[in-house]
Amino acid sequence: MSAVRFHSLKKVKVFLSWLLGRLLFFTGRVAPARAVFWGYLSYVIVGWLLLSLPIARIVPHIAPIDNLFIAASAMSTTGLVSISIADNYSLFGQLVILALIQICGVGFMTFGSFILLSRRPDLPPARTEVTHAVFSLPRSFDVFRFIRSVVLFTAVIETAGMLLLWWAFSAAGAPRPLYNAFFHSISAFCTAGFSTFNDSFIAFSGNIWINGIIALLSYLGAIGFIVFVDYWRRFRRETTQVTLTSRIILGATFWMTLAGTALLFLAEPTITTLSPVDRLLAAFFQCMTAMTTVGFNSIDLGVLSKGSVLVLTVLMIIGASPSGTGGGVKSTSFTAILGVVRSALRGEQRASFSGKSIPFERVWQAVANTTLYLILLTVGVYLLDLTETAPFDKIFFEAASAIGTVGLSMGITGTLTDLGKFIIVLLMIGGRIGPLTVGMALFVRRHEEPADSDLAV
C-alpha cells in the first residue's frame, strides 16, 4: 500500500474516531427520538464519504448521487441499488457497505453500548432511553441484558449462517463461496437484501438449501430480538410466560407467510410452468422476502401479474417486527389496528388480542405511525410520478419498497433520474428511522415524548 493511501486511511480513522466521540456526546444530551434521527443520518454521511474515496471503487468514477444512494440503502438495510455492487465497488467499498448494514441493522447504538457494558455494570440513562427508542422495547425488558443478548445472538446466528451458506454455495458451484457466504449471511440476517450476485438469487431459484438458509436467516432477523430474549428468559425459567408482543409477532409472521405463499402459488401465471416443488419454493421465497423486508428475489419481478404485485406490496407495507432488523409499518402496529377494527365491529370499547387488552397508548402510537407511514408513502409516490416516466404500478412498488426498507424492484431503480434517486433516499431513511420517530425528532420537545409500555409497536 502506498504511503499516500496509508496516510489517507489514517486521516479517515482519526476523523471517524472524532465523529463517533461527538455522536456519543450528542446522543447523551438530546431526546431519544432526535438521537435516533441524527444518529442514523450521521451513518449515511460517513458511509457516503467512505464510498466516495478512490479506494472504494474499481471503476474510474461513480456519481456522488449513486454513492449517497448506496450508503442510504445500506444504512436503512433496504437493498435497492442504482448501480451494481459487484461491478463498481472494490473489496474495501463492499466492506464499508457491509459495515453499515451490520451496525445499523442491529441498531446504531448497540455496539457502542456493548463496549461500554464490557467496562462498566450499567449504561448512562440517556443511552438507555435511546436504546429503548431504537428497539421499541417493552418496559419489562432489562436493557443491559438485552444488549448483551443482541450481540451474542447476532454473532452466533451470522456465523452459523455463513458456515451453512459456504457449504451450500460450494455445492452449487457459486464463485468465491466463502466470501459470498460471509456477505450474504450478514445481508440476510440484517434483512438488507444486498447481494454480490447481479441477479440476486434467480440463479439459485430451485436450490432448496440456499433458499432455505436465506429464509431462516431472514426470519430470525425479522421477528426481532424481543422474541429471542423473551423465549430465552422462558427457557431459563426467569418468567412463566412469553409477552403479548412475542405472541403477536409469531402469529402475524406465520399467517402472512401462509397467505402470501398460497396466493402466489395459486394465481401467479409466470411460475405455473415450474414443477410443483419449484413453484411452491418460488412463491414462498418471494413472499418471505417481501414480508421480512430482506429484499432478495428468485424470480423476475418485472413480469409478475398485477395481482401478485399487489400481494407483495401489501406484505412490504406491513413489514417485519419491532426490535428486529426489518422495516415496514411493523406486524404489531398492523395487528393493533386489526384489534381496533375487531373491537369496533363487536361494539367493544378497548382493543384486544388473544383475550388481552392492548394498552391505549400503544394503539395510539400504532395508528399515528401507520397514518404517517401512508402519508409519506403517498407523497413519495406523487413526487416520483412527477420526476419519472416509468408506469405508475412500478413507481408505487419502488416507493413502497424504499419506505419499507425492502429492496425489491420491478427493474426501474437504475433508470431513475438524479432527483428520483434523492426522493428514494429520503424514503429509505424515513422508513428505517420510522415516520413517527422522524416526526417526534423534528417537532416534539423532550418532555412531550410518550411513556413506555409493556407492548412494543
Contacts in CASP RR format, 6 or more apart in sequence:
PFRMAT RR
TARGET T0000
AUTHOR 0000-0000-0000
METHOD contacts of the structure
MODEL  1
MSAVRFHSLKKVKVFLSWLLGRLLFFTGRVAPARAVFWGYLSYVIVGWLL
LSLPIARIVPHIAPIDNLFIAASAMSTTGLVSISIADNYSLFGQLVILAL
IQICGVGFMTFGSFILLSRRPDLPPARTEVTHAVFSLPRSFDVFRFIRSV
VLFTAVIETAGMLLLWWAFSAAGAPRPLYNAFFHSISAFCTAGFSTFNDS
FIAFSGNIWINGIIALLSYLGAIGFIVFVDYWRRFRRETTQVTLTSRIIL
GATFWMTLAGTALLFLAEPTITTLSPVDRLLAAFFQCMTAMTTVGFNSID
LGVLSKGSVLVLTVLMIIGASPSGTGGGVKSTSFTAILGVVRSALRGEQR
ASFSGKSIPFERVWQAVANTTLYLILLTVGVYLLDLTETAPFDKIFFEAA
SAIGTVGLSMGITGTLTDLGKFIIVLLMIGGRIGPLTVGMALFVRRHEEP
ADSDLAV
5 55 0 8 1.000
8 53 0 8 1.000
8 55 0 8 1.000
9 55 0 8 1.000
12 50 0 8 1.000
12 53 0 8 1.000
16 46 0 8 1.000
19 42 0 8 1.000
19 46 0 8 1.000
23 38 0 8 1.000
23 39 0 8 1.000
23 42 0 8 1.000
24 112 0 8 1.000
26 35 0 8 1.000
26 38 0 8 1.000
27 35 0 8 1.000
27 38 0 8 1.000
27 39 0 8 1.000
27 109 0 8 1.000
27 126 0 8 1.000
27 127 0 8 1.000
27 130 0 8 1.000
28 35 0 8 1.000
28 124 0 8 1.000
28 126 0 8 1.000
28 127 0 8 1.000
28 130 0 8 1.000
29 126 0 8 1.000
30 38 0 8 1.000
30 446 0 8 1.000
31 440 0 8 1.000
31 441 0 8 1.000
31 444 0 8 1.000
31 445 0 8 1.000
31 446 0 8 1.000
31 449 0 8 1.000
32 129 0 8 1.000
32 130 0 8 1.000
32 132 0 8 1.000
32 133 0 8 1.000
32 449 0 8 1.000
33 133 0 8 1.000
33 437 0 8 1.000
33 439 0 8 1.000
33 440 0 8 1.000
33 441 0 8 1.000
33 444 0 8 1.000
33 449 0 8 1.000
34 440 0 8 1.000
34 441 0 8 1.000
35 109 0 8 1.000
35 126 0 8 1.000
35 130 0 8 1.000
35 133 0 8 1.000
36 108 0 8 1.000
36 130 0 8 1.000
36 133 0 8 1.000
36 134 0 8 1.000
36 433 0 8 1.000
36 437 0 8 1.000
36 441 0 8 1.000
37 433 0 8 1.000
37 437 0 8 1.000
37 438 0 8 1.000
37 441 0 8 1.000
37 442 0 8 1.000
38 441 0 8 1.000
39 108 0 8 1.000
40 75 0 8 1.000
40 76 0 8 1.000
40 104 0 8 1.000
40 108 0 8 1.000
40 429 0 8 1.000
40 432 0 8 1.000
40 433 0 8 1.000
41 429 0 8 1.000
43 75 0 8 1.000
43 100 0 8 1.000
43 103 0 8 1.000
43 104 0 8 1.000
43 108 0 8 1.000
44 68 0 8 1.000
44 71 0 8 1.000
44 72 0 8 1.000
44 75 0 8 1.000
44 429 0 8 1.000
45 71 0 8 1.000
47 71 0 8 1.000
47 74 0 8 1.000
47 75 0 8 1.000
47 96 0 8 1.000
47 100 0 8 1.000
48 64 0 8 1.000
48 67 0 8 1.000
48 68 0 8 1.000
48 71 0 8 1.000
48 72 0 8 1.000
50 56 0 8 1.000
50 71 0 8 1.000
50 93 0 8 1.000
50 96 0 8 1.000
51 57 0 8 1.000
51 62 0 8 1.000
51 67 0 8 1.000
51 70 0 8 1.000
51 71 0 8 1.000
51 89 0 8 1.000
51 93 0 8 1.000
51 96 0 8 1.000
51 97 0 8 1.000
52 62 0 8 1.000
52 64 0 8 1.000
52 67 0 8 1.000
53 92 0 8 1.000
55 90 0 8 1.000
55 92 0 8 1.000
55 93 0 8 1.000
56 89 0 8 1.000
56 90 0 8 1.000
56 92 0 8 1.000
56 93 0 8 1.000
56 96 0 8 1.000
57 88 0 8 1.000
57 89 0 8 1.000
57 90 0 8 1.000
57 93 0 8 1.000
58 87 0 8 1.000
58 88 0 8 1.000
58 89 0 8 1.000
58 90 0 8 1.000
59 87 0 8 1.000
59 88 0 8 1.000
62 83 0 8 1.000
62 88 0 8 1.000
63 418 0 8 1.000
65 82 0 8 1.000
65 418 0 8 1.000
65 421 0 8 1.000
65 422 0 8 1.000
66 82 0 8 1.000
66 83 0 8 1.000
66 421 0 8 1.000
68 421 0 8 1.000
68 422 0 8 1.000
68 425 0 8 1.000
69 80 0 8 1.000
69 81 0 8 1.000
69 82 0 8 1.000
69 421 0 8 1.000
69 424 0 8 1.000
69 425 0 8 1.000
70 81 0 8 1.000
70 82 0 8 1.000
70 83 0 8 1.000
70 85 0 8 1.000
70 89 0 8 1.000
70 97 0 8 1.000
71 97 0 8 1.000
71 100 0 8 1.000
72 78 0 8 1.000
72 425 0 8 1.000
72 428 0 8 1.000
72 429 0 8 1.000
73 79 0 8 1.000
73 80 0 8 1.000
73 81 0 8 1.000
73 194 0 8 1.000
73 407 0 8 1.000
73 428 0 8 1.000
74 96 0 8 1.000
74 97 0 8 1.000
74 98 0 8 1.000
74 100 0 8 1.000
74 101 0 8 1.000
74 104 0 8 1.000
74 192 0 8 1.000
74 194 0 8 1.000
75 100 0 8 1.000
75 104 0 8 1.000
75 429 0 8 1.000
75 432 0 8 1.000
76 104 0 8 1.000
76 405 0 8 1.000
76 428 0 8 1.000
76 429 0 8 1.000
76 430 0 8 1.000
76 431 0 8 1.000
76 432 0 8 1.000
77 101 0 8 1.000
77 104 0 8 1.000
77 105 0 8 1.000
77 190 0 8 1.000
77 191 0 8 1.000
77 192 0 8 1.000
77 193 0 8 1.000
77 293 0 8 1.000
77 325 0 8 1.000
77 326 0 8 1.000
77 327 0 8 1.000
77 405 0 8 1.000
77 432 0 8 1.000
78 192 0 8 1.000
78 193 0 8 1.000
78 401 0 8 1.000
78 402 0 8 1.000
78 404 0 8 1.000
78 405 0 8 1.000
78 406 0 8 1.000
78 407 0 8 1.000
78 428 0 8 1.000
78 432 0 8 1.000
79 192 0 8 1.000
79 193 0 8 1.000
79 194 0 8 1.000
79 295 0 8 1.000
79 405 0 8 1.000
79 406 0 8 1.000
79 407 0 8 1.000
80 398 0 8 1.000
80 401 0 8 1.000
80 402 0 8 1.000
80 407 0 8 1.000
80 409 0 8 1.000
80 413 0 8 1.000
80 424 0 8 1.000
80 428 0 8 1.000
81 194 0 8 1.000
81 413 0 8 1.000
81 414 0 8 1.000
82 413 0 8 1.000
82 414 0 8 1.000
82 416 0 8 1.000
82 421 0 8 1.000
83 414 0 8 1.000
84 198 0 8 1.000
85 94 0 8 1.000
85 97 0 8 1.000
85 194 0 8 1.000
85 195 0 8 1.000
85 196 0 8 1.000
86 196 0 8 1.000
86 197 0 8 1.000
86 198 0 8 1.000
87 198 0 8 1.000
89 97 0 8 1.000
94 183 0 8 1.000
94 196 0 8 1.000
97 194 0 8 1.000
98 183 0 8 1.000
98 186 0 8 1.000
98 187 0 8 1.000
98 194 0 8 1.000
101 186 0 8 1.000
101 187 0 8 1.000
101 190 0 8 1.000
101 192 0 8 1.000
101 194 0 8 1.000
102 186 0 8 1.000
102 190 0 8 1.000
103 110 0 8 1.000
103 111 0 8 1.000
104 190 0 8 1.000
104 432 0 8 1.000
105 190 0 8 1.000
105 191 0 8 1.000
105 192 0 8 1.000
105 325 0 8 1.000
105 326 0 8 1.000
106 150 0 8 1.000
106 151 0 8 1.000
106 154 0 8 1.000
106 190 0 8 1.000
106 225 0 8 1.000
106 325 0 8 1.000
107 134 0 8 1.000
107 135 0 8 1.000
108 134 0 8 1.000
109 127 0 8 1.000
109 130 0 8 1.000
109 131 0 8 1.000
109 134 0 8 1.000
110 131 0 8 1.000
110 134 0 8 1.000
110 147 0 8 1.000
110 150 0 8 1.000
110 151 0 8 1.000
111 151 0 8 1.000
113 123 0 8 1.000
113 127 0 8 1.000
113 131 0 8 1.000
113 147 0 8 1.000
114 147 0 8 1.000
114 148 0 8 1.000
114 151 0 8 1.000
116 123 0 8 1.000
116 124 0 8 1.000
116 127 0 8 1.000
117 123 0 8 1.000
117 144 0 8 1.000
117 147 0 8 1.000
117 148 0 8 1.000
121 144 0 8 1.000
122 144 0 8 1.000
123 131 0 8 1.000
123 143 0 8 1.000
123 144 0 8 1.000
123 147 0 8 1.000
128 143 0 8 1.000
131 137 0 8 1.000
131 143 0 8 1.000
131 146 0 8 1.000
131 147 0 8 1.000
132 143 0 8 1.000
132 452 0 8 1.000
133 437 0 8 1.000
135 146 0 8 1.000
135 225 0 8 1.000
135 226 0 8 1.000
135 322 0 8 1.000
135 323 0 8 1.000
135 324 0 8 1.000
135 456 0 8 1.000
136 322 0 8 1.000
136 323 0 8 1.000
136 456 0 8 1.000
136 457 0 8 1.000
137 143 0 8 1.000
137 146 0 8 1.000
137 226 0 8 1.000
137 323 0 8 1.000
137 452 0 8 1.000
137 456 0 8 1.000
138 226 0 8 1.000
138 243 0 8 1.000
138 245 0 8 1.000
138 452 0 8 1.000
138 453 0 8 1.000
138 454 0 8 1.000
138 455 0 8 1.000
138 456 0 8 1.000
139 452 0 8 1.000
139 453 0 8 1.000
139 454 0 8 1.000
140 243 0 8 1.000
140 454 0 8 1.000
141 226 0 8 1.000
141 229 0 8 1.000
145 229 0 8 1.000
146 225 0 8 1.000
146 229 0 8 1.000
149 225 0 8 1.000
149 228 0 8 1.000
149 229 0 8 1.000
149 232 0 8 1.000
150 225 0 8 1.000
150 229 0 8 1.000
153 225 0 8 1.000
153 228 0 8 1.000
154 189 0 8 1.000
157 189 0 8 1.000
157 217 0 8 1.000
157 220 0 8 1.000
157 221 0 8 1.000
158 185 0 8 1.000
158 186 0 8 1.000
158 189 0 8 1.000
158 217 0 8 1.000
159 185 0 8 1.000
161 181 0 8 1.000
161 185 0 8 1.000
161 188 0 8 1.000
161 189 0 8 1.000
161 213 0 8 1.000
161 217 0 8 1.000
162 181 0 8 1.000
162 182 0 8 1.000
162 185 0 8 1.000
163 181 0 8 1.000
164 181 0 8 1.000
164 213 0 8 1.000
165 177 0 8 1.000
165 180 0 8 1.000
165 181 0 8 1.000
165 184 0 8 1.000
165 185 0 8 1.000
165 210 0 8 1.000
165 213 0 8 1.000
165 214 0 8 1.000
166 177 0 8 1.000
166 178 0 8 1.000
166 181 0 8 1.000
168 181 0 8 1.000
168 207 0 8 1.000
168 209 0 8 1.000
168 210 0 8 1.000
168 213 0 8 1.000
169 177 0 8 1.000
169 180 0 8 1.000
169 181 0 8 1.000
169 210 0 8 1.000
170 177 0 8 1.000
171 209 0 8 1.000
172 204 0 8 1.000
172 207 0 8 1.000
172 210 0 8 1.000
174 180 0 8 1.000
174 197 0 8 1.000
174 204 0 8 1.000
176 196 0 8 1.000
179 196 0 8 1.000
180 196 0 8 1.000
180 197 0 8 1.000
183 194 0 8 1.000
183 195 0 8 1.000
183 196 0 8 1.000
184 195 0 8 1.000
184 196 0 8 1.000
184 214 0 8 1.000
185 217 0 8 1.000
186 192 0 8 1.000
187 193 0 8 1.000
187 194 0 8 1.000
187 195 0 8 1.000
187 294 0 8 1.000
188 214 0 8 1.000
188 217 0 8 1.000
188 218 0 8 1.000
188 294 0 8 1.000
188 296 0 8 1.000
189 217 0 8 1.000
189 218 0 8 1.000
189 220 0 8 1.000
189 221 0 8 1.000
189 325 0 8 1.000
190 221 0 8 1.000
190 325 0 8 1.000
191 218 0 8 1.000
191 221 0 8 1.000
191 222 0 8 1.000
191 292 0 8 1.000
191 293 0 8 1.000
191 294 0 8 1.000
191 295 0 8 1.000
191 320 0 8 1.000
191 324 0 8 1.000
191 325 0 8 1.000
191 326 0 8 1.000
191 327 0 8 1.000
191 405 0 8 1.000
192 294 0 8 1.000
192 325 0 8 1.000
193 200 0 8 1.000
193 289 0 8 1.000
193 294 0 8 1.000
193 295 0 8 1.000
193 296 0 8 1.000
193 407 0 8 1.000
195 201 0 8 1.000
195 296 0 8 1.000
197 203 0 8 1.000
200 295 0 8 1.000
200 296 0 8 1.000
200 297 0 8 1.000
200 298 0 8 1.000
201 210 0 8 1.000
201 211 0 8 1.000
201 214 0 8 1.000
201 285 0 8 1.000
201 296 0 8 1.000
201 297 0 8 1.000
201 298 0 8 1.000
202 297 0 8 1.000
202 298 0 8 1.000
202 299 0 8 1.000
202 300 0 8 1.000
204 210 0 8 1.000
204 211 0 8 1.000
204 298 0 8 1.000
205 211 0 8 1.000
205 278 0 8 1.000
205 281 0 8 1.000
205 282 0 8 1.000
205 285 0 8 1.000
205 298 0 8 1.000
205 299 0 8 1.000
206 278 0 8 1.000
206 281 0 8 1.000
206 282 0 8 1.000
206 298 0 8 1.000
208 277 0 8 1.000
208 281 0 8 1.000
211 281 0 8 1.000
211 284 0 8 1.000
211 285 0 8 1.000
211 298 0 8 1.000
214 285 0 8 1.000
214 294 0 8 1.000
214 296 0 8 1.000
215 284 0 8 1.000
215 285 0 8 1.000
215 288 0 8 1.000
218 288 0 8 1.000
218 289 0 8 1.000
218 292 0 8 1.000
218 294 0 8 1.000
218 296 0 8 1.000
219 253 0 8 1.000
219 288 0 8 1.000
219 292 0 8 1.000
220 228 0 8 1.000
221 292 0 8 1.000
221 320 0 8 1.000
221 324 0 8 1.000
221 325 0 8 1.000
221 326 0 8 1.000
222 253 0 8 1.000
222 291 0 8 1.000
222 292 0 8 1.000
222 293 0 8 1.000
222 294 0 8 1.000
222 319 0 8 1.000
222 320 0 8 1.000
222 321 0 8 1.000
222 324 0 8 1.000
222 325 0 8 1.000
222 326 0 8 1.000
223 249 0 8 1.000
223 250 0 8 1.000
223 253 0 8 1.000
223 320 0 8 1.000
223 321 0 8 1.000
223 324 0 8 1.000
224 249 0 8 1.000
224 320 0 8 1.000
224 321 0 8 1.000
224 322 0 8 1.000
224 323 0 8 1.000
224 324 0 8 1.000
224 325 0 8 1.000
225 323 0 8 1.000
225 324 0 8 1.000
226 243 0 8 1.000
226 245 0 8 1.000
226 246 0 8 1.000
226 249 0 8 1.000
226 321 0 8 1.000
226 322 0 8 1.000
226 323 0 8 1.000
226 324 0 8 1.000
226 456 0 8 1.000
227 242 0 8 1.000
227 245 0 8 1.000
227 246 0 8 1.000
227 249 0 8 1.000
227 250 0 8 1.000
227 321 0 8 1.000
230 239 0 8 1.000
230 242 0 8 1.000
230 243 0 8 1.000
230 245 0 8 1.000
230 246 0 8 1.000
231 242 0 8 1.000
231 246 0 8 1.000
233 239 0 8 1.000
234 240 0 8 1.000
234 241 0 8 1.000
234 242 0 8 1.000
243 454 0 8 1.000
243 455 0 8 1.000
244 353 0 8 1.000
244 354 0 8 1.000
244 356 0 8 1.000
244 358 0 8 1.000
244 454 0 8 1.000
244 455 0 8 1.000
245 322 0 8 1.000
245 332 0 8 1.000
245 455 0 8 1.000
245 456 0 8 1.000
247 353 0 8 1.000
247 354 0 8 1.000
248 331 0 8 1.000
248 332 0 8 1.000
248 335 0 8 1.000
248 353 0 8 1.000
248 354 0 8 1.000
249 321 0 8 1.000
249 322 0 8 1.000
249 331 0 8 1.000
249 332 0 8 1.000
252 318 0 8 1.000
252 321 0 8 1.000
252 331 0 8 1.000
252 332 0 8 1.000
252 334 0 8 1.000
252 335 0 8 1.000
253 291 0 8 1.000
253 321 0 8 1.000
253 331 0 8 1.000
256 287 0 8 1.000
256 291 0 8 1.000
256 315 0 8 1.000
256 318 0 8 1.000
256 331 0 8 1.000
257 284 0 8 1.000
257 287 0 8 1.000
257 288 0 8 1.000
257 291 0 8 1.000
260 283 0 8 1.000
260 287 0 8 1.000
260 291 0 8 1.000
260 311 0 8 1.000
260 315 0 8 1.000
261 280 0 8 1.000
261 283 0 8 1.000
261 284 0 8 1.000
261 287 0 8 1.000
262 283 0 8 1.000
263 308 0 8 1.000
263 311 0 8 1.000
264 271 0 8 1.000
264 282 0 8 1.000
264 283 0 8 1.000
264 286 0 8 1.000
264 287 0 8 1.000
264 308 0 8 1.000
264 311 0 8 1.000
265 271 0 8 1.000
265 279 0 8 1.000
265 280 0 8 1.000
265 283 0 8 1.000
265 284 0 8 1.000
267 305 0 8 1.000
267 307 0 8 1.000
267 308 0 8 1.000
268 283 0 8 1.000
268 304 0 8 1.000
268 305 0 8 1.000
268 308 0 8 1.000
269 305 0 8 1.000
270 299 0 8 1.000
270 300 0 8 1.000
270 303 0 8 1.000
270 304 0 8 1.000
270 305 0 8 1.000
271 278 0 8 1.000
271 279 0 8 1.000
271 282 0 8 1.000
271 283 0 8 1.000
271 299 0 8 1.000
272 279 0 8 1.000
274 282 0 8 1.000
281 298 0 8 1.000
282 298 0 8 1.000
282 299 0 8 1.000
285 296 0 8 1.000
285 298 0 8 1.000
286 297 0 8 1.000
286 298 0 8 1.000
286 299 0 8 1.000
286 301 0 8 1.000
286 312 0 8 1.000
287 311 0 8 1.000
287 312 0 8 1.000
287 315 0 8 1.000
288 294 0 8 1.000
289 295 0 8 1.000
289 296 0 8 1.000
289 297 0 8 1.000
289 406 0 8 1.000
289 408 0 8 1.000
290 312 0 8 1.000
290 313 0 8 1.000
290 315 0 8 1.000
290 316 0 8 1.000
290 319 0 8 1.000
290 406 0 8 1.000
290 408 0 8 1.000
291 315 0 8 1.000
291 316 0 8 1.000
291 318 0 8 1.000
291 319 0 8 1.000
291 320 0 8 1.000
292 319 0 8 1.000
292 320 0 8 1.000
292 326 0 8 1.000
293 316 0 8 1.000
293 319 0 8 1.000
293 320 0 8 1.000
293 326 0 8 1.000
293 327 0 8 1.000
293 328 0 8 1.000
293 404 0 8 1.000
293 405 0 8 1.000
293 406 0 8 1.000
293 407 0 8 1.000
294 326 0 8 1.000
294 406 0 8 1.000
295 401 0 8 1.000
295 406 0 8 1.000
295 407 0 8 1.000
295 408 0 8 1.000
297 408 0 8 1.000
301 309 0 8 1.000
301 312 0 8 1.000
301 397 0 8 1.000
301 408 0 8 1.000
301 409 0 8 1.000
301 410 0 8 1.000
301 411 0 8 1.000
302 394 0 8 1.000
302 410 0 8 1.000
302 411 0 8 1.000
304 312 0 8 1.000
304 410 0 8 1.000
306 393 0 8 1.000
309 393 0 8 1.000
309 397 0 8 1.000
309 410 0 8 1.000
312 397 0 8 1.000
312 408 0 8 1.000
313 396 0 8 1.000
313 397 0 8 1.000
313 400 0 8 1.000
316 328 0 8 1.000
316 400 0 8 1.000
316 401 0 8 1.000
316 404 0 8 1.000
316 406 0 8 1.000
316 408 0 8 1.000
317 328 0 8 1.000
317 329 0 8 1.000
317 373 0 8 1.000
317 377 0 8 1.000
317 400 0 8 1.000
317 404 0 8 1.000
318 328 0 8 1.000
318 329 0 8 1.000
318 330 0 8 1.000
318 331 0 8 1.000
318 334 0 8 1.000
319 326 0 8 1.000
319 327 0 8 1.000
319 328 0 8 1.000
319 329 0 8 1.000
319 330 0 8 1.000
319 331 0 8 1.000
319 404 0 8 1.000
319 406 0 8 1.000
320 326 0 8 1.000
320 327 0 8 1.000
320 328 0 8 1.000
320 330 0 8 1.000
320 331 0 8 1.000
321 330 0 8 1.000
321 331 0 8 1.000
321 332 0 8 1.000
322 330 0 8 1.000
322 332 0 8 1.000
322 456 0 8 1.000
322 457 0 8 1.000
323 456 0 8 1.000
326 405 0 8 1.000
327 404 0 8 1.000
327 405 0 8 1.000
327 406 0 8 1.000
327 431 0 8 1.000
327 432 0 8 1.000
328 373 0 8 1.000
328 403 0 8 1.000
328 404 0 8 1.000
328 405 0 8 1.000
328 406 0 8 1.000
328 431 0 8 1.000
329 369 0 8 1.000
329 370 0 8 1.000
329 373 0 8 1.000
330 369 0 8 1.000
330 457 0 8 1.000
332 366 0 8 1.000
332 455 0 8 1.000
332 456 0 8 1.000
332 457 0 8 1.000
333 365 0 8 1.000
333 366 0 8 1.000
333 369 0 8 1.000
333 370 0 8 1.000
333 457 0 8 1.000
334 366 0 8 1.000
334 370 0 8 1.000
335 353 0 8 1.000
336 351 0 8 1.000
336 353 0 8 1.000
336 358 0 8 1.000
336 362 0 8 1.000
336 363 0 8 1.000
336 366 0 8 1.000
336 367 0 8 1.000
336 457 0 8 1.000
337 363 0 8 1.000
337 366 0 8 1.000
337 367 0 8 1.000
337 370 0 8 1.000
339 351 0 8 1.000
339 352 0 8 1.000
339 353 0 8 1.000
339 358 0 8 1.000
340 351 0 8 1.000
340 363 0 8 1.000
340 367 0 8 1.000
342 351 0 8 1.000
342 352 0 8 1.000
343 349 0 8 1.000
343 350 0 8 1.000
343 351 0 8 1.000
343 352 0 8 1.000
350 357 0 8 1.000
350 358 0 8 1.000
350 360 0 8 1.000
351 357 0 8 1.000
351 358 0 8 1.000
351 363 0 8 1.000
352 358 0 8 1.000
358 455 0 8 1.000
359 453 0 8 1.000
359 454 0 8 1.000
359 455 0 8 1.000
361 450 0 8 1.000
361 451 0 8 1.000
361 453 0 8 1.000
362 453 0 8 1.000
362 455 0 8 1.000
362 456 0 8 1.000
362 457 0 8 1.000
364 450 0 8 1.000
365 436 0 8 1.000
365 450 0 8 1.000
365 457 0 8 1.000
366 457 0 8 1.000
368 436 0 8 1.000
369 434 0 8 1.000
369 435 0 8 1.000
369 436 0 8 1.000
369 457 0 8 1.000
372 435 0 8 1.000
372 436 0 8 1.000
372 439 0 8 1.000
373 403 0 8 1.000
373 431 0 8 1.000
373 434 0 8 1.000
373 435 0 8 1.000
375 435 0 8 1.000
376 403 0 8 1.000
376 427 0 8 1.000
376 430 0 8 1.000
376 431 0 8 1.000
376 435 0 8 1.000
377 399 0 8 1.000
377 400 0 8 1.000
377 403 0 8 1.000
377 427 0 8 1.000
380 399 0 8 1.000
380 403 0 8 1.000
380 423 0 8 1.000
380 427 0 8 1.000
381 395 0 8 1.000
381 396 0 8 1.000
381 399 0 8 1.000
383 420 0 8 1.000
383 423 0 8 1.000
384 395 0 8 1.000
384 398 0 8 1.000
384 399 0 8 1.000
384 420 0 8 1.000
384 423 0 8 1.000
384 424 0 8 1.000
385 392 0 8 1.000
385 395 0 8 1.000
387 417 0 8 1.000
387 419 0 8 1.000
387 420 0 8 1.000
387 423 0 8 1.000
388 395 0 8 1.000
388 412 0 8 1.000
388 416 0 8 1.000
388 417 0 8 1.000
388 420 0 8 1.000
390 398 0 8 1.000
390 412 0 8 1.000
390 415 0 8 1.000
393 410 0 8 1.000
394 410 0 8 1.000
394 411 0 8 1.000
394 412 0 8 1.000
395 412 0 8 1.000
397 408 0 8 1.000
397 409 0 8 1.000
397 410 0 8 1.000
398 409 0 8 1.000
398 410 0 8 1.000
398 412 0 8 1.000
398 413 0 8 1.000
398 416 0 8 1.000
398 424 0 8 1.000
399 424 0 8 1.000
399 427 0 8 1.000
400 406 0 8 1.000
401 407 0 8 1.000
401 408 0 8 1.000
401 409 0 8 1.000
402 424 0 8 1.000
402 427 0 8 1.000
402 428 0 8 1.000
402 431 0 8 1.000
403 427 0 8 1.000
403 428 0 8 1.000
403 430 0 8 1.000
403 431 0 8 1.000
404 431 0 8 1.000
405 428 0 8 1.000
405 431 0 8 1.000
405 432 0 8 1.000
413 424 0 8 1.000
416 424 0 8 1.000
430 438 0 8 1.000
433 441 0 8 1.000
440 449 0 8 1.000
END
